[in-house]
Amino acid sequence: MPRVLVTPAVYRDGHGPWRQVLEDAGFEIVIPPVNCMQISSADFLEHLKGIDGTLAGIEQYNREVFAGSKLKVVARIGVGYDAVDVQAATEHGVVVAITPGTNEHSVAEQAIALITAVFRDTARRDREIRAGQWRRDCPRRLAGNTIGLLGLGRIGRAIIPRCQGLGLQVVGYDPFAKPGLAAELGIRLGTFDEIISQADIVSLHMPCTAETTNLINAATLGRMKPGAVLINTSRGGLVDEDALVASLTAGHLSGAGLDVCKVEPLPSDSPLRALDNVVFSPHLGGIDQTALDAMGIVAAECVVDVLSGRWPESCIVNPKVRPAST
């Protein structure tokens, strides 16, 4: 009987439609007693003994993990896979899958929530009222501003009509944009430098790779408009947090909304904690209940397919591992 380790904290109670998918296939479900995101590779390998596949969270799947386990498939909950060493997985014959088309609306809603919270100064006013203050000086109006979307995949595209509905002008950058995409989406495209220098709000929707790590740094922040806002619902590794702190402290950026950080949970000594012009959320972007159910089902189906000799092509990150028989 194949054994599947289910690591996301949001599935720790063992309930959800993903469970039925695995049980109907005759698979054994194993839920670790610890948060695998916060343990060493050596400790993680202890939980992977006898495991054939995982419904994976954002724990690290590195070369040591693939070399020391007998994993055949890692199905990530969501569409990001920067915590997975895909090259090492491929070398060890492990299929890496994601769940496209399941959570873009959840991330889009979280981005909008952060944008409105920063512009209307919601979190700070809430704290002040609880402390006995009643400050009524004017916040900024959101409508009429320009938002620059860096990345126009499923999530970036899902944000566009929401932004337009709020009266924002939308511009975008995507190095893989196909001809005609701007007309299809009803927006204007520009270069990276054009977008970050023209936008009042810069919203990140790109994967974190070797090329995009610290894409938002002292130099790029310096090219953003004075008073601009940064929104990150993508990956914490895209942002040089020291440079962001410096820009926010100096007043060049007026605020930031962060659903993701370089280290999660955000360390207690992070200087970002001291800034009252930053609104945080704890990596909630892709996990409303509808998205959780959809991601769990697709990830479980990927595990079942791979371990049953089928090939869920639209979900596979590393197609080179495909056996000739599938």
Secondary structure, DSSP 8 states (H G I E B T S, - for coil): --EEEE--GGGTT--SHHHHHHHHTT-EEE--SS-GGGS-HHHHHHHTTT--EEEE-S--B-HHHHHHS---EEEESSS--TTB-HHHHHHTT-EEE--TTSSHHHHHHHHHHHHHHHHTTHHHHHHHHHTT----------TT-EEEEE--SHHHHHHHHHHHHTT-EEEEE-TT--TTHHHHHTSEE--HHHHHHH-SEEEE-----TTTTT-B-HHHHHHS-TTEEEEE-S-GGGB-HHHHHHHHHHTSEEEEEES--SSSS--TT-GGGG-TTEEE-SS-TT-SHHHHHHHHHHHHHHHHHHHTT---GGGBS-GGG--TT-
